Amino acid sequence: MACAQSTRPFTRFRERQRAWRRRRKGEKKTCKECVGNTWALEAHKGKQSAWTDALEALLLQRRKLEVAVADEDYLAAAKIRDETEKMESKLTTVQNLQVELLRRLQIGSKQDRLEACQRLAELGTGPIVSILVQRLTAEESQEVRQAVEVTIWSIFHKHEDSQVRQLMEVGTALMAAPNGLVRAREVFSEMIQMDGNFAEAFNKRATCSYLLKDYETSIEDCKKTLELQPNHFGAMSGMGLCYLGLDRPQDALRAFKDALKTHPGLPQIREYCRKIEENAEGKQD
């Protein structure tokens, strides 16, 4: 009975997918539908990189302004303020709000930082992850670090298309259902067909493949995830687990260490590293 119930949402979304494809049929092919298209991927990465560069430059500019004001160098402060306003004018309202929240996350009180995380979980987009992961290392409060991690995962799962978001819910539910992994992997493949630049779709499909012990396939999806979202510590950790499943401990160790460089607060991954290194030392003795 449980298995029969778990099929219903999958069937409903299959029907919705067919309807979605019928509506889209004949429309001009968009960049996000060009799965495997190198130009589409490069365009996507270029857009993400441009926003990340603008974000980091604006955060630096605001720090310079604060220093100039603190030093009472008002002439320099006026010049920096004009430059800052010019930079802000090129961004959208939401982007400027993200910058403000990230600045609060860097210098605000603990409560300010927690509130900033909550707002960024709602408003944040993929490019700010590179700034957020810095807080996983620099942040002193464990509570705030945990809030930052929750925010990052929230951003990983975001997508502007409601159909993709709904499929994410269905696929995730199927992963937890009895005998649902194969169907879940199919759902995530549908998502990838809809948007080949959605990193979390590849990561979720990689997780299904790992749980199905299809390690080589999982590794390929982990690599694709990292190509799209280089700071995805979940994909780094998952790749390490796949290498362990293939009895390739040194490859696993490299993947785990990459994950820890991005997110030092992964105790289970750190323990895997310790055991691999101990086993290697024991073999040398």
C-alpha positions as CSV (number, residue, x, y, z in Angstrom):
1,M,0.0,0.0,0.0
2,A,2.8,2.4,0.9
3,C,4.5,1.7,-2.4
4,A,1.2,2.3,-4.3
5,Q,0.7,5.6,-2.5
6,S,4.2,6.8,-3.3
7,T,3.5,6.3,-7.0
8,R,0.6,8.8,-7.1
9,P,2.6,12.1,-6.9
10,F,5.1,10.7,-9.4
11,T,2.2,9.9,-11.9
12,R,0.7,13.3,-11.4
13,F,3.9,15.1,-12.1
14,R,4.5,12.9,-15.2
15,E,1.1,14.2,-16.4
16,R,2.1,17.8,-15.6
17,Q,5.4,17.3,-17.4
18,R,3.7,16.1,-20.5
19,A,1.4,19.1,-20.4
20,W,4.4,21.4,-19.8
21,R,6.1,19.9,-22.8
22,R,3.0,20.4,-25.0
23,R,2.8,24.1,-23.9
24,R,6.5,24.6,-24.7
25,K,6.4,22.8,-28.0
26,G,7.2,25.2,-30.8
27,E,8.6,27.9,-28.6
28,K,12.1,29.2,-29.3
29,K,14.7,27.1,-27.5
30,T,16.2,29.0,-24.5
31,C,19.6,28.9,-23.0
32,K,18.5,26.9,-20.0
33,E,17.0,24.2,-22.2
34,C,20.3,23.6,-24.1
35,V,21.4,20.6,-22.0
36,G,25.0,19.7,-22.7
37,N,25.4,22.8,-24.9
38,T,28.8,24.3,-24.2
39,W,27.8,27.8,-25.2
40,A,24.9,27.7,-22.8
41,L,27.0,26.5,-19.9
42,E,29.7,29.1,-20.6
43,A,27.0,31.9,-20.8
44,H,25.5,30.6,-17.5
45,K,28.9,30.6,-15.8
46,G,29.8,34.0,-17.2
47,K,26.6,35.6,-15.8
48,Q,27.2,34.0,-12.4
49,S,30.8,35.1,-12.3
50,A,29.9,38.7,-13.3
51,W,27.5,39.0,-10.4
52,T,29.9,37.4,-8.0
53,D,32.7,39.9,-9.1
54,A,30.3,42.8,-8.7
55,L,29.2,41.6,-5.3
56,E,32.7,41.2,-4.0
57,A,33.8,44.6,-5.4
58,L,30.8,46.4,-3.8
59,L,31.5,44.7,-0.4
60,L,35.1,45.8,-0.6
61,Q,34.0,49.3,-1.5
62,R,31.7,49.5,1.5
63,R,34.6,48.3,3.8
64,K,36.8,51.1,2.4
65,L,34.0,53.6,3.1
66,E,33.7,52.4,6.7
67,V,37.5,52.7,7.2
68,A,37.6,56.2,5.7
69,V,34.8,57.4,8.0
70,A,36.5,55.8,11.0
71,D,39.7,57.6,10.1
72,E,37.8,60.8,9.7
73,D,39.1,61.1,6.2
74,Y,36.0,62.7,4.9
75,L,37.3,63.8,1.6
76,A,38.2,60.2,0.7
77,A,34.9,59.0,2.2
78,A,33.0,61.3,-0.1
79,K,34.8,60.1,-3.1
80,I,34.3,56.4,-2.1
81,R,30.6,57.1,-1.3
82,D,30.1,58.5,-4.8
83,E,31.8,55.4,-6.4
84,T,29.8,53.1,-4.2
85,E,26.5,54.7,-5.2
86,K,27.5,54.4,-8.9
87,M,28.1,50.7,-8.4
88,E,24.9,50.2,-6.5
89,S,22.9,51.9,-9.3
90,K,23.9,49.1,-11.7
91,L,22.4,46.5,-9.5
92,T,18.8,45.5,-8.9
93,T,17.0,46.2,-5.7
94,V,17.2,42.6,-4.6
95,Q,20.9,42.4,-5.4
96,N,21.6,45.6,-3.3
97,L,19.6,44.0,-0.5
98,Q,21.7,40.9,-0.7
99,V,24.8,43.0,-0.5
100,E,23.5,44.8,2.6
101,L,22.6,41.4,4.3
102,L,26.0,40.0,3.5
103,R,27.6,43.0,5.1
104,R,25.5,42.5,8.2
105,L,26.6,38.9,8.2
106,Q,30.2,40.1,8.3
107,I,30.1,42.9,10.9
108,G,26.7,42.7,12.6
109,S,25.9,41.5,16.1
110,K,25.1,37.8,16.6
111,Q,21.4,38.5,16.3
112,D,22.0,40.6,13.2
113,R,24.0,37.8,11.6
114,L,21.3,35.2,12.4
115,E,18.6,37.5,10.9
116,A,20.8,38.1,7.8
117,C,21.0,34.4,7.3
118,Q,17.3,34.0,7.5
119,R,16.7,36.7,4.9
120,L,19.4,35.5,2.6
121,A,17.8,32.0,2.7
122,E,14.7,33.7,1.2
123,L,16.4,36.2,-1.2
124,G,19.8,34.7,-1.9
125,T,20.9,33.4,-5.3
126,G,23.7,31.0,-6.4
127,P,26.5,33.6,-6.9
128,I,26.5,34.7,-3.2
129,V,27.4,31.1,-2.1
130,S,31.1,32.0,-2.7
131,I,30.8,34.7,0.0
132,L,28.7,32.6,2.4
133,V,31.2,29.7,2.4
134,Q,33.8,32.2,3.7
135,R,31.7,32.6,6.8
136,L,31.8,28.8,7.5
137,T,35.5,29.4,8.2
138,A,35.6,32.9,9.6
139,E,32.5,32.8,11.8
140,E,33.2,32.2,15.5
141,S,29.6,31.4,16.6
142,Q,28.6,27.8,16.0
143,E,25.0,28.8,15.9
144,V,25.6,31.3,13.2
145,R,27.8,28.8,11.3
146,Q,24.9,26.4,11.3
147,A,22.6,29.1,10.1
148,V,25.0,29.9,7.3
149,E,25.0,26.2,6.2
150,V,21.2,26.1,6.3
151,T,21.2,29.3,4.1
152,I,23.6,27.7,1.6
153,W,21.5,24.6,1.3
154,S,18.4,26.7,0.8
155,I,20.1,28.5,-2.1
156,F,21.3,25.3,-3.6
157,H,17.7,24.1,-3.8
158,K,16.3,27.3,-5.3
159,H,14.9,27.5,-8.8
160,E,12.8,30.2,-10.6
161,D,10.6,27.6,-12.4
162,S,7.7,26.3,-10.3
163,Q,7.7,23.1,-12.4
164,V,11.3,22.4,-11.5
165,R,10.6,23.2,-7.8
166,Q,7.7,20.8,-7.7
167,L,9.8,18.0,-9.3
168,M,12.4,18.6,-6.7
169,E,9.8,18.0,-4.0
170,V,8.5,14.8,-5.7
171,G,12.0,13.5,-6.3
172,T,13.1,14.1,-2.7
173,A,9.9,12.4,-1.4
174,L,10.5,9.4,-3.7
175,M,14.1,9.1,-2.3
176,A,12.6,8.4,1.1
177,A,9.8,6.1,-0.2
178,P,10.2,2.3,-0.3
179,N,11.9,1.2,-3.6
180,G,11.6,4.8,-4.8
181,L,15.3,5.5,-5.7
182,V,15.0,4.5,-9.4
183,R,11.9,6.6,-9.9
184,A,13.5,9.5,-8.0
185,R,16.5,9.4,-10.3
186,E,14.2,9.6,-13.3
187,V,12.6,12.7,-11.8
188,F,15.9,14.4,-11.3
189,S,16.8,13.4,-14.9
190,E,13.6,15.2,-16.0
191,M,14.7,18.3,-14.1
192,I,18.1,18.2,-15.8
193,Q,16.3,18.0,-19.2
194,M,14.3,21.1,-18.2
195,D,17.4,23.0,-17.0
196,G,20.9,21.6,-17.5
197,N,22.4,24.4,-15.4
198,F,20.6,23.5,-12.2
199,A,23.5,22.1,-10.0
200,E,21.2,20.6,-7.3
201,A,19.4,18.4,-9.9
202,F,22.7,16.8,-10.7
203,N,23.6,16.5,-7.0
204,K,20.3,14.8,-6.1
205,R,20.7,12.4,-9.0
206,A,24.2,11.7,-7.8
207,T,22.8,10.9,-4.4
208,C,20.3,8.4,-5.9
209,S,23.1,6.7,-7.9
210,Y,25.3,6.5,-4.8
211,L,22.5,4.9,-2.8
212,L,21.9,2.5,-5.7
213,K,25.7,1.7,-5.6
214,D,26.1,3.0,-9.1
215,Y,29.3,4.8,-8.0
216,E,30.8,5.7,-11.3
217,T,27.6,7.4,-12.5
218,S,27.3,9.2,-9.2
219,I,30.9,10.6,-9.5
220,E,30.1,12.0,-13.0
221,D,27.1,13.8,-11.6
222,C,29.1,15.1,-8.7
223,K,31.7,16.5,-11.1
224,K,28.9,18.2,-13.1
225,T,27.5,19.6,-9.9
226,L,30.9,21.1,-9.0
227,E,31.3,22.5,-12.5
228,L,28.1,24.4,-12.1
229,Q,28.5,25.2,-8.3
230,P,32.2,24.9,-7.3
231,N,31.5,25.5,-3.6
232,H,29.1,22.5,-3.3
233,F,30.6,20.8,-0.3
234,G,27.8,18.2,-0.4
235,A,28.9,17.0,-3.9
236,M,32.6,16.9,-2.8
237,S,31.7,14.8,0.2
238,G,29.4,12.6,-1.9
239,M,32.2,12.0,-4.5
240,G,34.5,10.9,-1.6
241,L,31.9,8.4,-0.5
242,C,31.7,7.0,-4.0
243,Y,35.4,6.6,-4.2
244,L,35.3,4.7,-0.9
245,G,32.6,2.5,-2.4
246,L,35.0,1.8,-5.3
247,D,37.9,1.1,-2.9
248,R,39.9,4.1,-4.0
249,P,40.8,5.6,-0.6
250,Q,43.3,8.2,-1.8
251,D,40.8,9.6,-4.3
252,A,38.3,9.7,-1.5
253,L,40.7,11.5,0.7
254,R,41.3,14.2,-1.9
255,A,37.6,14.8,-2.3
256,F,37.0,14.8,1.5
257,K,39.8,17.4,2.0
258,D,38.3,19.6,-0.7
259,A,35.0,19.4,1.2
260,L,36.7,20.4,4.4
261,K,38.5,23.3,2.8
262,T,35.1,24.7,1.8
263,H,33.2,23.7,5.0
264,P,35.5,22.9,7.9
265,G,32.5,22.0,10.1
266,L,31.9,18.5,8.7
267,P,32.9,16.1,11.6
268,Q,31.9,12.9,9.8
269,I,34.0,13.8,6.7
270,R,36.9,14.7,9.0
271,E,36.6,11.3,10.6
272,Y,36.7,9.6,7.2
273,C,40.0,11.5,6.5
274,R,41.5,10.4,9.8
275,K,40.6,6.7,9.2
276,I,42.0,6.7,5.6
277,E,45.2,8.3,6.8
278,E,45.6,5.9,9.7
279,N,45.0,2.9,7.3
280,A,47.6,4.3,4.9
281,E,50.1,4.6,7.7
282,G,49.4,1.1,8.9
283,K,50.0,-0.3,5.5
284,Q,53.4,1.5,5.3
285,D,54.4,0.0,8.7
